Amino acid sequence: MMHDESNANVPTARVDVVIFGGGCAGLWLVNRLTSAGYSTVLLEADALGTGQTIWSQGIIHGGMKYALTGEMTRAARMIAEMPGVWRDCLNGGGEIDLTAAQVLSDHQYLWTSKGIASKLGAFAASKVLRAAPRPVDSAARPAPFDDAPPGVSIYRMDEPVLAMALLLEALRRPCAQVLLKIDEPDGVQFEQASDGLVRAIELRDEAGRSLRIVTSCVVLTAGAGNESLCRLLGVDGEVMQRRPLHQVLVKGRLPMLFGHCIGGLSDKPRLTITSVQARDGETVWNVGGELAEVGIARSPNEQCDACRRELQRSLPWVDFESIRLSSGMVDRAEPRQPGGRRPDVPFAKRACNVITAWPTKLAFAPRLAGDVVKMIESAGIKPTAPDLEAAKDWPVPSVAVPPWEEFDREWT
Ligand SMILES: Cc1cc2nc3c(=O)[nH]c(=O)nc-3n(C[C@H](O)[C@H](O)[C@H](O)COP(=O)(O)OP(=O)(O)OC[C@H]3O[C@@H](n4cnc5c(N)ncnc54)[C@H](O)[C@@H]3O)c2cc1C
């Protein structure tokens, strides 16, 4: 909802920047803006990371996908830098301290059966990839490839994989005092001038209390939620596209596996698998790749059946007796591309004092935050001290629960 009258009776806070949405993009940005001296609040409609970030497979890509399709572009070079930026943060020497995050694996494998080995060899030699895959000696194969037949080629790639809930927690902690839970859309009103300038945002919580936040700039990092926020603010709401994925969670007595099965006619990995240990001690595989892309028209049961078949085909030497499966649909929210193609770079666009942003990949969150900080600086907005006294008892958001820990999730 929108109105343009200021309400002097409502408790008022003042900050330089208001961020909507606390997934990896919004949380990275709030940390960067704080380090740059800007006063901020981040408004979250649900739990932090709900949607894409908590479902993410956690891979800090360095460009393998581009190398597979042979596109050695500016985008490939940009993403090749990202694992190094993240590693610096994970080691405590980067722009954000992520030493509290968990690296599930510091590498992944690529594996295939026949015929694809020469292509793998070609991009393994690529100069663009900083984490270029290296062939794994057949005499020193790690689990679960130690039982694989000799025809299976295996490459190792030094791109890290992170646990999402712990990453969200590591990003939340340093800025916890500026995160506010909102009741969206009913509990949010914008005070907007006729030229589109947002002057303030008025919040109402479930108990009926109000809070007004006066600001110089609004940043939308709400993932799929950006679409309705853009419409509400009169910013081009047609700028977003959704590309759904039908992920499969596979639970049981399984080895930890981080990797991509390459093969078939497509350039895309048939399966991309990352692993976590669930709270009950069992292993969970988060399975994506081509299976998740082509599976969007399948019912949950059909998708789980397709996943069982694909696992047997891709890892025939692994024992899948104990597994139970569950699936979930999640939209990738991105800037609109011609023909609905995959965007290759992060996106941020300013209209008046509203910036709309999507990282397009978890790996690009630092790059996006850097771009948005530069846009705010170049808009002439100067850092000022926060005035957040009025917000001090406002409800705060929690971190999203990983999909495999949801108490009502059904497994077949
Ligand atoms: C299944 C899957 C696997 C992926 N795996 C990888 C991977 O391995 N590596 C990689 O680099 N990328 C991966 N990605 C892409 C990556 O996850 C996303 O690009 C990234 O998480 C997007 O983050 P975000 O913060 O923009 O959005 P989100 O994570 O969707 O966060 C948006 C936040 O905004 C909140 N929100 C929504 N509406 C509103 C509103 N109106 N007001 C306030 N808050 C609101 C939501 O509750 C949420 O907390 C994957 C994506 C999917 C779907």
The ligand as an SDF file (V2000), in Angstrom:
LIG
                    3D

 53 58  0  0  0  0  0  0  0  0999 V2000
   17.5780  -25.1800   -5.9520 C   0  0  0  0  0  0  0  0  0  0  0  0
   18.6010  -24.0950   -6.1490 C   0  0  0  0  0  0  0  0  0  0  0  0
   19.9500  -24.4010   -6.0730 C   0  0  0  0  0  0  0  0  0  0  0  0
   20.9110  -23.4000   -6.2700 C   0  0  0  0  0  0  0  0  0  0  0  0
   22.2180  -23.7300   -6.1260 N   0  0  0  0  0  0  0  0  0  0  0  0
   23.1600  -22.7750   -6.3000 C   0  0  0  0  0  0  0  0  0  0  0  0
   24.5230  -23.0790   -6.1120 C   0  0  0  0  0  0  0  0  0  0  0  0
   24.8940  -24.2100   -5.7890 O   0  0  0  0  0  0  0  0  0  0  0  0
   25.4290  -22.0830   -6.2890 N   0  0  0  0  0  0  0  0  0  0  0  0
   25.0520  -20.8160   -6.6330 C   0  0  0  0  0  0  0  0  0  0  0  0
   25.9410  -19.9640   -6.8150 O   0  0  0  0  0  0  0  0  0  0  0  0
   23.7570  -20.4680   -6.7880 N   0  0  0  0  0  0  0  0  0  0  0  0
   22.8030  -21.4210   -6.6140 C   0  0  0  0  0  0  0  0  0  0  0  0
   21.4800  -21.1150   -6.7460 N   0  0  0  0  0  0  0  0  0  0  0  0
   21.1010  -19.7070   -6.9680 C   0  0  0  0  0  0  0  0  0  0  0  0
   21.1300  -18.9620   -5.6320 C   0  0  0  0  0  0  0  0  0  0  0  0
   20.5750  -19.7720   -4.6200 O   0  0  0  0  0  0  0  0  0  0  0  0
   20.3490  -17.6540   -5.7300 C   0  0  0  0  0  0  0  0  0  0  0  0
   20.8620  -16.8750   -6.7950 O   0  0  0  0  0  0  0  0  0  0  0  0
   20.4830  -16.8320   -4.4430 C   0  0  0  0  0  0  0  0  0  0  0  0
   20.2470  -17.6270   -3.3010 O   0  0  0  0  0  0  0  0  0  0  0  0
   19.4760  -15.7000   -4.4710 C   0  0  0  0  0  0  0  0  0  0  0  0
   19.5590  -15.0340   -3.2440 O   0  0  0  0  0  0  0  0  0  0  0  0
   18.6240  -13.8000   -2.9030 P   0  0  0  0  0  0  0  0  0  0  0  0
   19.0790  -13.2910   -1.5990 O   0  0  0  0  0  0  0  0  0  0  0  0
   18.5640  -12.8730   -4.0720 O   0  0  0  0  0  0  0  0  0  0  0  0
   17.1450  -14.4060   -2.8370 O   0  0  0  0  0  0  0  0  0  0  0  0
   16.4550  -15.4130   -1.8080 P   0  0  0  0  0  0  0  0  0  0  0  0
   17.4050  -16.3950   -1.2840 O   0  0  0  0  0  0  0  0  0  0  0  0
   15.2390  -15.9340   -2.5150 O   0  0  0  0  0  0  0  0  0  0  0  0
   16.0330  -14.5010   -0.5950 O   0  0  0  0  0  0  0  0  0  0  0  0
   14.9730  -13.5780   -0.6750 C   0  0  0  0  0  0  0  0  0  0  0  0
   14.5870  -13.1570    0.7180 C   0  0  0  0  0  0  0  0  0  0  0  0
   13.6200  -12.1160    0.6330 O   0  0  0  0  0  0  0  0  0  0  0  0
   12.5310  -12.4120    1.4900 C   0  0  0  0  0  0  0  0  0  0  0  0
   11.3400  -11.7360    0.9350 N   0  0  0  0  0  0  0  0  0  0  0  0
   10.5370  -12.1450   -0.0860 C   0  0  0  0  0  0  0  0  0  0  0  0
    9.5960  -11.2140   -0.3150 N   0  0  0  0  0  0  0  0  0  0  0  0
    9.8120  -10.1940    0.5620 C   0  0  0  0  0  0  0  0  0  0  0  0
    9.1860   -8.9300    0.7950 C   0  0  0  0  0  0  0  0  0  0  0  0
    8.1500   -8.5230    0.0620 N   0  0  0  0  0  0  0  0  0  0  0  0
    9.6700   -8.1430    1.7860 N   0  0  0  0  0  0  0  0  0  0  0  0
   10.7350   -8.5400    2.5280 C   0  0  0  0  0  0  0  0  0  0  0  0
   11.3580   -9.7130    2.3510 N   0  0  0  0  0  0  0  0  0  0  0  0
   10.9160  -10.5180    1.3730 C   0  0  0  0  0  0  0  0  0  0  0  0
   12.4510  -13.9320    1.4820 C   0  0  0  0  0  0  0  0  0  0  0  0
   11.7310  -14.4170    2.6140 O   0  0  0  0  0  0  0  0  0  0  0  0
   13.9270  -14.2970    1.5180 C   0  0  0  0  0  0  0  0  0  0  0  0
   14.4560  -14.2930    2.8250 O   0  0  0  0  0  0  0  0  0  0  0  0
   20.4980  -22.0820   -6.5610 C   0  0  0  0  0  0  0  0  0  0  0  0
   19.1370  -21.7610   -6.6480 C   0  0  0  0  0  0  0  0  0  0  0  0
   18.1890  -22.7590   -6.4390 C   0  0  0  0  0  0  0  0  0  0  0  0
   16.7440  -22.3910   -6.4970 C   0  0  0  0  0  0  0  0  0  0  0  0
  1  2  1  0
  2  3  1  0
  2 52  2  0
  3  4  2  0
  4  5  1  0
  4 50  1  0
  5  6  2  0
  6  7  1  0
  6 13  1  0
  7  8  2  0
  7  9  1  0
  9 10  1  0
 10 11  2  0
 10 12  1  0
 12 13  2  0
 13 14  1  0
 14 15  1  0
 14 50  1  0
 15 16  1  0
 16 17  1  0
 16 18  1  0
 18 19  1  0
 18 20  1  0
 20 21  1  0
 20 22  1  0
 22 23  1  0
 23 24  1  0
 24 25  2  0
 24 26  1  0
 24 27  1  0
 27 28  1  0
 28 29  2  0
 28 30  1  0
 28 31  1  0
 31 32  1  0
 32 33  1  0
 33 34  1  0
 33 48  1  0
 34 35  1  0
 35 36  1  0
 35 46  1  0
 36 37  1  0
 36 45  1  0
 37 38  2  0
 38 39  1  0
 39 40  1  0
 39 45  2  0
 40 41  1  0
 40 42  2  0
 42 43  1  0
 43 44  2  0
 44 45  1  0
 46 47  1  0
 46 48  1  0
 48 49  1  0
 50 51  2  0
 51 52  1  0
 52 53  1  0
M  END
$$$$
